[in-house]
Amino acid sequence: MNLRRQLLLVSLLTLILPWAGCQFIRETETGLRGVQQEMLAGTANAIADSLSQFHYELLSDVDNAGATNGRLYAHPLQRTPLIDGYVNDWTIPSGAMVSLRGADGAIEYVLGSSGQYWFLFVDVRDASMIYATESPLEDRQVFADRIRLLSIDPLGERTLFNFQAEAPGKIIATRHIANNTFNETRILAHWQDTASGYQLEIRMPKSLVDARLGLTVINTSDEANSGIASDSFEGTSPGSVVSISPVLQSVAENHVQDGMRLVVIDKDGWRLAHAGNVSTTGTSVTGGPSGWIQMVYNLLLEPGTDAALADPAPGGREQLGYISEALQGQEGTGRWFRNQTSGQSVVSVAQPIWSGTVQTGAIVLQQGTGAILSLTNQVLTRLVVLTLISTLIVIIVLLGYGSRLSSRIRRLSNAAESALDQRTLHSALPSALDGDEVGDLSRSFSNVLHQLGTYNDYLQSLASKLSHELRTPLTIVKSSLENLEHENLSSEALEYTARAKEGADRLQAILRAISEANRTEELIKNFEPEMFQLEQILAATIAAYADAWTDRRFDFQCDSIDTRITGSPDLIIQMLDKLVDNAVDFTQVDETISVSISREASDLLISVSNPGPPLPEEMESRLFNSMVSLRSGDPGKHLGLGLYIARLIAEGHQGSINATNTANGVTVQVRLPANNSC
């Protein structure tokens, strides 16, 4: 049976999956979510009733005309920022910055609260910075880029805080009240220039600021120009400052349960308390069966509104539609959200807070889908479990069959890749007796490898045959040319004769190299292995190289290790001759060729390093093949057989050889088994 029919039969197993249960699970989840929303609405109603007694916290002391104009929200800061002109150490949510329209671009600011201090950060776009050249206490009308804070107490008395810099760094604010101007040293401020303008970070005691607070950024183009003002409020009076109420925060933390998030807002939607987190669900189990059932729910259930919208508004003011409905007095408004990545759902309800007949605010209560799992009845759980079991059965069958098929193909691939290991061609491949397409492929590969082996045997014997057959004719040609030189020839004929003799010498060198390679192969097959100390052989050989190549320097290093190996010392010396001869060709006069012996696991490593040009990347795997050379000199002198012979000797000792580029040149490394017979 071919693979196509086998896969078709396996795919029919997917028909056992209970697809009809998907719609049932969707409907059940919708019903459970509705039940959860009703329960959440009941809990929210009870919490709202308990909060109704705190109307003095929900209603600001300045809740009158103009108090809501341009209100500033103070974010609670988990740690006190360093006043350095940067906002990166502020613990505020992403998107908390408020934007104003400035003369040269957007102005962004954020207000924070920590302990007894207000913190303000302002980022201003300013195309031309104008620093102050006169003290703000002077009477001269000299203007500069500056920031002002306007504070108004319940009696209407106005206090103006002015911030302007003579240079980047710490600055001293001035306070103007009742026609009196003086330096306010209790305020810390740092002015920091940026590529697009400047930033100002301020810390000021809360005792200095009254009920209302407004921000004004003044951008001037020269000292004689009073500048263009950008206000955080409209008209002449700013709005009140809104911040987390410690009383409401404490009450909210006492009411919130595990897996719930409670947000208390005033009648304008400003957040006064925030407790709990929907991600910490006490009913959710991440490692057991319930976690797997929840995962299936997430895959099957309908998508909802992005769960990111359920998070508290980064600006501090909640303005989603269902919350606005609650602020208008509508009871039990709700909405649900789903995280499109994790599938986690959030049910959210909003409930107004009434103090008698007056609405003083609202609460937003949210809960994750972990509670839905706790409401799942036994029948639904059994259905989900059966669905999972059926799915797992199909997955196991498909994975088992796929693994078996993958294993067969992988074994065939590995066998094909290793068919030429150690210069021996193996035509027998796995799965050759199977009756499917993999078996056909294996038999085809085996046939190709068999033909390749026959051709390879012919090529391997061709060199020795050519060497034998060409030696006598070449000798005749060379002797004839030598005799011809003694004849009375013209100068032109003598030139042609010299060229012919040079070509004959080159052919004879090729035949000698081929014969040397053939003799080396025969020696490798027939040598008598003996145990010897590799260090002694290499040390003596390197000393001989130093005498032979006096214009090169040789460095021999050997770790304090046992360097005994079993093999042929003569062949090892011949291999080293080829490697050092190759290294000499690629080095300059007075350069150093390094030879070292080290141990790695059960192998000895012989490394020959020389400075010089790096190997081309494509040549690293072909360098030790026959008739491969990178030399740019006379091709008749360098036939590419030296490194090939070195490879034959290394492989004849059950080792390997490779070449890699280094920072200064090339290193050839021979790996030989230590104390291991061939």
C-alpha positions, 0 to 999 in steps of 0.5 A: 500500500502506497503512502498516499493511501496510508495517509488517507486512512490515518486522516479518516480517524479525525472523523471521531472528533466531536465537532458538534460539541464545539457549538454546545461549548460556545453556548454553555460558555456564554450562559456561564459568563452571563451567570458570572456577570449577574453574580459579579453585579450583585457583589458590585452592588453590595460594595457600592452600598458599603462605599456610599457612606464615604461620600466626603471622599468621593465628592471633592471639596472644590466640586463647584463651577470650574472645579472640573476644568482641566483637572490633573490626575496624580498617579501613585508612585511606588518609589520616589523618583530621582529629580534629574530631569528624566522620567524613566524611573517613574512607576507609571503605566504606559500612556499616562502622559497627557498632551497639550498643543504647544507653539513648536509641537506637542507638550507632554506632562504627568503628575505623580504622588508619593508620600507628602510630595507632588511630582511633575514631569513636563516634556516640551518641544521648543525649536529655539531655547531662550534661557533667562538672563535676569533673575525672576526677582528683578523688575526688568521685563526680560522674558525666557522660556518658562513653566508656571504652576497656578494654585488656587485655594478655596477662598480664591487666593492665587499662588503662582510658581515660576520655573525658568532656567539660566542653564540646564541643571538644577533650578530654583523656583520662584513663588508669587503671592499677593504681589510678593515674589520670593525664591521657594527653596522647598521645591526641587526642580531639574531642567534638562535639555533635549534634542527637540526642546527641554524637560522639567522634573519637579518635586514640591510639598503638597502643603504648598499646593492648594485645592486647584492646580494648573500648568502653563508652558510659555514658549518665547522666541526672544527676550523681548517677547512675552511668548505663547502660553499653553495651558492645561485648563481653560479660562483663568481658573484650573481644575482640582487635583485628583489622586488616590484616596487613602480611605477609599483605597483601604476600603477597596482592598478590604472588599476585593477578592482573589481574582477580582479587580475593583476600581472606584471612580468619582462622578466624572470618571476619575480613579480614586482607588484601585485594588486587586488583579484579574490575573491572580485567579484562585480558581485557575489551575495551570498545571492540572486538568482544569488548565487543559480544559481552560485551554480548550475553551480559549480555542473554541469560544467566540472572540471578545473585545481586546482584554487590554481595554479592561485595564485601568485607563492609563490617564486616570479617567475611565471613559468606556461606554458601559462605565459612562452608563453607570455614571449616568445612573444605570444599574449593573452595566457590564461588558466582557473582554478576551485576550486574543493571545492567551484566550483569558477572558475578563467579565466587567460590571459597573455599578453607580454609588448612591449617597441617598438620592445623590450619585457620588461615583461608581465602581468597576468590578472585574473578574477573570474566566477562572470563575467560569471553570468553577461553575462548570457542571459535571456533564460539561466537564465530562464532555470536554474531557472526552473531547480531549481524550479523543483528540489525544488519541488521534494526535498519538496515532498521527504522531506515532505514524509520522514519527515512524515515517520520519524515522525511516526517511531520516535513517535513509538520509543518514545512510545516503550521506555516510555512503562514502565514509572512509573512502568506502562506498556502501550501496546497501541502504535501509528500507530496501525491502519495504513495498512502499515509496520509501522502499522504492526510493531506497532501492533507487539510491542503492542502484545509483550508489552501486553504479557510482561505486563501480565508476569510483573503482575505475577512477581509483585504478585509472591513476595507477594504470595511466602512471604505468602505461605513460612512463615508458612512452614519456621516457622515450619522448624525453630521451629523444628530445635530449638527443635532438638537442645535440643536433645542429638545430636552428635557434627557433627549433632549439626553443621549441625543443626546450619547451617540449622537454619542459612539458615532458618534465612536468608530465614526469613530475605528475606521474611521480606524484601519482605514483607516490600517492598510490604507493602511500595507499599500498603502504597504509594497507600493508604496514605493520603497526607499532606503538611509539611516542608521537612527541619524540618523533615530531620533536626530532622531525621539527628540528630537522625542518629548522635545519632544512628551512633556515629562513623560517622559524619553527615552534614545537609545543607539547602538553604534559600528556602521554603521546603514545599511539599505534601506527607507522612512524614513517607514515606519520613523518611523511604526513608531517612533511606534507603539512609543513611543506604546505605551511612553508609555501604560504609563509614569508621569510622569518615567519613562525610555523607552530606545531603542537600536540594536545589531547582531547578525550581519547584522541591526540591532536596534531596542529600545524599553524602558519600565518598567511592568507585565509582559506576561501570558505568554499575550499575548507571541505575540498582542500584535502581532495586529490588534485586540489591546490590553492597555490598561485605559482607554477602548476607543474610544481604544485599538483594538490596531492600533498594534502591528499596524501596527508589525508590518506595517512590520517584516515589510515590511522583511523583519524581525520584531518581538517583545516580552519582559518584563524585570526592570523592564518590557517591551522591544519589539525590531525586527530589520531586515536591514542593507544589504539591499534589500527 
